[in-house]
Amino acid sequence: MDNLDRLLSVGELAAYLDIPVATLYAWRYRSQGPPGFRVGRHIRYRRSDIEAWIDEQLKDSSDDGGLVSQPRGRVGSRRDR
């Protein structure tokens, strides 16, 4: 099997991306993140899909000048004054 076609579990992908497993489940619930699929009761991710998703994230971040969106405070909060 080609290394790009290797299937990763949720735990393996979380470790690869250095993010919590809960983040992957949240992305999946909101239809965000890399595409995954079910194998019985288990979710698997194809390595080639992950790499394509990462490339898309890099492209999107370069389109906005490399700026990462930051959480915004409430409009009119004391910090803005």
N, C-alpha and C positions, 0 to 999 in steps of 0.2 A: 504494500500500500504506500502510495506517495505520501511524504510527510505533510503536504498541504491538505491531504484528504483525511488525515487522522481525526478521529472524533474525540472531543474533549467533554468531560463532565462539567457540571456547574462549578464544582469545587476546583477543578483544574483550570477552568477559564478565569475564575475569580483570582486564583494565585497568579496566573499569567498576567492579568491586567492590574494586579495589586489593588483589588477592590474587595469590599465585603460581598459574600454570597448573597446577602439580602438585596444589594444593589442590583444584581443580575435578575433576581426575581421581580423586583420593582420595575425594572426596564421591560421585562417580558410582559408584565401585567399592563404596562402603558404602551406596548408595541414600540419600544425604543431598543437601542442596543443591537448587538449582532443577532442575525437570524438564527434561531435554534429550532429543533424539532423533537418530537417525542419518539422514544424507542420503548414501547411498553409504558411503564410508569416513569421512565427516566427521561430527562432532557439532555440532548446532546447538541454540540456545536461543531460544525465542520471547520477545520483550520483554515481552509481557503476562504470561507465566508467571513471568518474573523479578520483575516488579513485585509480583505476587501472593505470591511466595515471600518477598520482602522485607517486605511487609506482615504476613505470618504471623510472621516473625522478630521484628518490632517488637511484635506482639501478645503473643507468647510472652515476650519480655523484660519487658514491662510487667506481665504476670501475676505475675512473681516480684519485683515491686517495682523492676524495672530493674537488678537485680543480674546481673552477668555471672559465670558460673561460672568459677572459677579452678582451676587444677590443684592437687591436694592432695598434700602430702608423705606419706611412709610413716607408717602408724600407729605411734606409739611412737618416732618418730625423735628425735634429740637436740634438734632445733629446737622440739619441742613441750614440752620440759621447762623 
